[in-house]
Amino acid sequence: MKKATAGILISLLIIGAFSGCRQNQEKILGDFVNILEEPLSEETISEADAYLKQFLPKVDEEYAGDMVIRLERYIMDENPSGVNYTEWLNQYQEYITPSLRELYQLKEKEQLEPMSVDTVLKISWEELLERTYHLEAFIQENKNYKEIREDLSWMYSNYVIALVMGTNGTPIFDYKSHAFSESAKDAYKEYMEKYPTAATTWVLTEYFTYLEGIHFSLDYNDKVTSKQFFDTCDWLVSESGKRVFQ
């Protein structure tokens, strides 16, 4: 009987300690949210950063990740290029989950080696496809991580847009000959053979069905066929965004 009573007391003490810890972490988060209620300024960012340095070691990865994400969005809402992800990782990676750390590593790579600069594609079609594949794999592993779903959806859509539309500076159809890029065609075919079950392969398969219908040729100045092209691409981007999270 005494052993049973002791066991119950220990259990109650553990539950109480856990509850107290949880409440303390919620207060830390709440106070941080209050800081971010202030208009964006260098002073507010410095205050928020100092707060994180003080309190991130005192909370678990869930709360730490929540606060780091909130600060990132607070900055990015006003200044899309306001976060240096190399510095960001150096400051916060030891406190956050491996998944969130990997997301920031993906963002760091895009920042250091951007897909495009001034509308010109700066990487090969092969590299674009590999980035898309790795992002798709990451999404499949983290599709239930609600706090980063919006970021993942935007990043994946951005890659698919480039795959099916090209960029203004690197068009998928030649402006003069109207021919579809041969280097893109070769890269896409190889990708589809290599990753037959990928969501991106579904996109490319549907895309090639469309391309075959127009004989891999498009004059951007033709308003009717151009509209059909962009409507098709919009549909592919939308559908791929759904399928990649299934």
C-alpha positions as CSV (number, residue, x, y, z in Angstrom):
1,M,0.0,0.0,0.0
2,K,2.8,2.4,0.9
3,K,4.6,1.6,-2.4
4,A,1.4,2.4,-4.3
5,T,0.9,5.7,-2.4
6,A,4.5,6.6,-3.1
7,G,4.1,5.8,-6.8
8,I,1.1,8.1,-7.0
9,L,2.9,10.9,-5.2
10,I,5.8,10.6,-7.6
11,S,3.5,10.7,-10.6
12,L,1.7,13.8,-9.2
13,L,5.1,15.5,-8.7
14,I,6.2,14.7,-12.2
15,I,2.9,16.0,-13.7
16,G,3.1,19.1,-11.5
17,A,6.7,19.8,-12.6
18,F,5.8,19.3,-16.3
19,S,2.8,21.6,-16.0
20,G,4.8,24.2,-14.3
21,C,7.5,24.0,-16.9
22,R,4.9,24.3,-19.7
23,Q,3.4,27.3,-18.1
24,N,6.8,29.0,-17.8
25,Q,7.5,28.3,-21.4
26,E,4.1,29.7,-22.4
27,K,4.9,32.9,-20.5
28,I,8.3,33.2,-22.2
29,L,6.6,32.8,-25.6
30,G,3.8,35.3,-24.6
31,D,6.4,37.9,-23.5
32,F,8.2,37.5,-26.8
33,V,5.0,37.9,-28.8
34,N,4.4,41.2,-27.0
35,I,7.8,42.4,-28.2
36,L,6.8,41.7,-31.8
37,E,3.6,43.7,-31.3
38,E,5.8,46.8,-31.8
39,P,6.4,48.3,-35.2
40,L,9.4,46.9,-37.1
41,S,12.6,48.8,-36.3
42,E,16.3,48.1,-35.7
43,E,15.6,48.6,-31.9
44,T,12.8,46.1,-31.8
45,I,14.8,43.5,-33.8
46,S,17.7,44.0,-31.4
47,E,15.4,43.6,-28.4
48,A,13.8,40.5,-29.8
49,D,17.3,39.0,-30.6
50,A,18.5,39.8,-27.1
51,Y,15.4,38.1,-25.7
52,L,16.0,35.0,-27.7
53,K,19.6,34.8,-26.7
54,Q,18.5,34.9,-23.1
55,F,15.5,32.5,-23.2
56,L,16.0,30.0,-26.0
57,P,18.2,27.9,-23.8
58,K,15.4,27.7,-21.3
59,V,12.7,26.3,-23.6
60,D,12.3,23.1,-25.5
61,E,12.7,22.8,-29.3
62,E,9.0,23.3,-30.0
63,Y,8.8,26.7,-28.2
64,A,12.2,27.7,-29.5
65,G,11.2,27.0,-33.1
66,D,7.9,28.9,-32.7
67,M,9.8,32.0,-31.5
68,V,12.4,31.8,-34.2
69,I,9.8,31.4,-36.9
70,R,7.8,34.4,-35.5
71,L,10.9,36.6,-35.6
72,E,11.7,35.5,-39.1
73,R,8.2,36.4,-40.3
74,Y,8.1,39.6,-38.4
75,I,11.2,40.7,-40.3
76,M,10.3,39.3,-43.7
77,D,6.8,40.8,-43.7
78,E,8.4,44.2,-44.0
79,N,11.7,43.3,-45.7
80,P,11.8,40.1,-47.7
81,S,15.6,40.1,-47.9
82,G,16.0,41.1,-44.3
83,V,17.2,37.7,-43.0
84,N,20.7,36.5,-43.6
85,Y,20.3,32.7,-43.3
86,T,23.9,32.0,-42.7
87,E,23.9,34.3,-39.6
88,W,20.4,33.0,-38.7
89,L,21.6,29.4,-38.5
90,N,24.7,30.4,-36.6
91,Q,22.5,32.1,-33.9
92,Y,19.6,29.7,-33.6
93,Q,20.3,26.2,-35.1
94,E,21.4,24.6,-31.7
95,Y,17.9,25.4,-30.2
96,I,15.5,24.4,-33.0
97,T,14.3,21.1,-34.4
98,P,16.4,19.3,-37.1
99,S,13.5,19.9,-39.6
100,L,13.5,23.6,-39.0
101,R,17.2,23.7,-39.2
102,E,17.1,21.9,-42.6
103,L,14.5,24.4,-43.9
104,Y,16.9,27.2,-43.0
105,Q,19.7,25.4,-44.7
106,L,17.6,25.2,-47.9
107,K,16.9,28.9,-47.6
108,E,20.6,29.6,-47.1
109,K,21.5,27.7,-50.2
110,E,18.9,29.7,-52.2
111,Q,20.3,32.9,-50.8
112,L,24.0,32.1,-51.5
113,E,23.3,30.4,-54.9
114,P,20.0,32.0,-56.1
115,M,18.0,30.2,-58.7
116,S,17.7,33.4,-60.7
117,V,19.1,36.9,-60.7
118,D,17.4,39.8,-62.5
119,T,15.0,37.3,-64.1
120,V,17.9,35.3,-65.6
121,L,18.2,31.6,-64.5
122,K,21.6,31.2,-62.8
123,I,21.6,27.5,-62.5
124,S,21.1,24.7,-65.0
125,W,17.8,22.9,-65.6
126,E,19.4,19.8,-64.0
127,E,20.3,21.8,-60.9
128,L,16.8,23.3,-60.7
129,L,15.3,19.8,-60.9
130,E,17.6,18.4,-58.2
131,R,16.7,21.3,-55.9
132,T,13.0,20.6,-56.6
133,Y,13.5,16.9,-55.9
134,H,15.2,17.5,-52.5
135,L,12.6,20.1,-51.6
136,E,9.8,17.6,-52.5
137,A,11.5,14.9,-50.3
138,F,11.8,17.3,-47.5
139,I,8.1,18.2,-47.8
140,Q,7.1,14.5,-47.7
141,E,9.0,14.2,-44.4
142,N,7.5,17.3,-42.9
143,K,4.1,17.8,-44.5
144,N,2.4,17.8,-41.1
145,Y,4.7,20.5,-39.7
146,K,2.0,23.2,-39.9
147,E,4.3,26.1,-38.9
148,I,6.5,25.8,-42.0
149,R,3.9,24.5,-44.5
150,E,3.4,28.0,-46.0
151,D,7.1,28.4,-46.6
152,L,7.4,25.0,-48.2
153,S,4.4,25.5,-50.4
154,W,5.8,28.8,-51.7
155,M,9.3,27.4,-52.3
156,Y,8.0,24.4,-54.2
157,S,5.6,26.5,-56.3
158,N,8.5,28.9,-57.1
159,Y,10.6,26.0,-58.5
160,V,7.7,24.5,-60.5
161,I,6.9,27.9,-62.0
162,A,10.5,28.2,-63.2
163,L,10.4,24.6,-64.6
164,V,7.2,25.1,-66.7
165,M,7.5,28.8,-67.6
166,G,11.2,29.5,-67.4
167,T,12.0,33.1,-66.5
168,N,11.8,36.4,-68.4
169,G,15.6,36.4,-68.9
170,T,15.7,32.6,-69.6
171,P,12.5,31.8,-71.5
172,I,11.5,28.1,-71.9
173,F,10.6,28.9,-75.5
174,D,13.1,30.8,-77.7
175,Y,11.9,34.3,-78.4
176,K,13.0,34.1,-82.0
177,S,12.7,30.5,-83.1
178,H,9.7,29.8,-80.8
179,A,11.3,26.4,-80.1
180,F,11.2,24.7,-76.7
181,S,14.5,24.6,-74.9
182,E,16.3,21.4,-76.0
183,S,18.5,21.4,-72.8
184,A,15.3,21.6,-70.7
185,K,13.7,18.9,-72.6
186,D,16.6,16.5,-72.2
187,A,16.9,17.3,-68.4
188,Y,13.2,16.8,-67.9
189,K,13.1,13.4,-69.7
190,E,16.0,12.2,-67.6
191,Y,14.4,13.3,-64.4
192,M,11.1,11.6,-65.2
193,E,13.0,8.3,-65.8
194,K,15.0,8.7,-62.7
195,Y,12.1,9.6,-60.3
196,P,9.0,8.1,-61.8
197,T,6.8,8.4,-58.7
198,A,7.7,12.0,-57.8
199,A,5.1,14.7,-57.7
200,T,7.3,16.8,-60.0
201,T,7.3,13.9,-62.5
202,W,3.5,14.1,-62.6
203,V,3.9,17.8,-63.4
204,L,6.4,17.2,-66.2
205,T,4.3,14.3,-67.6
206,E,1.3,16.5,-67.9
207,Y,3.4,19.3,-69.2
208,F,4.9,17.1,-72.0
209,T,1.4,16.1,-73.0
210,Y,0.6,19.7,-73.5
211,L,4.0,20.4,-75.3
212,E,3.4,17.6,-77.7
213,G,0.1,19.1,-78.6
214,I,1.7,22.3,-79.6
215,H,4.7,20.5,-81.2
216,F,7.1,22.1,-78.7
217,S,6.7,25.5,-80.2
218,L,5.2,28.7,-79.0
219,D,5.2,32.3,-80.1
220,Y,4.8,34.5,-77.0
221,N,3.4,37.3,-79.2
222,D,0.4,35.1,-80.2
223,K,-2.2,36.2,-77.6
224,V,-4.4,33.1,-77.9
225,T,-1.7,30.4,-77.6
226,S,0.2,32.4,-75.0
227,K,-2.9,32.6,-72.8
228,Q,-3.4,28.8,-73.2
229,F,0.2,28.3,-72.2
230,F,0.1,30.4,-69.1
231,D,-3.3,29.0,-68.1
232,T,-1.9,25.5,-68.4
233,C,1.1,26.4,-66.4
234,D,-1.0,28.0,-63.7
235,W,-3.0,24.8,-63.4
236,L,0.1,22.7,-63.2
237,V,1.5,24.9,-60.4
238,S,-1.7,24.8,-58.5
239,E,-2.2,21.0,-58.8
240,S,1.5,20.3,-58.0
241,G,1.1,22.3,-54.8
242,K,-1.7,20.0,-53.7
243,R,-0.1,16.7,-54.8
244,V,3.3,17.3,-53.2
245,F,1.7,17.4,-49.8
246,Q,-0.3,14.2,-50.3
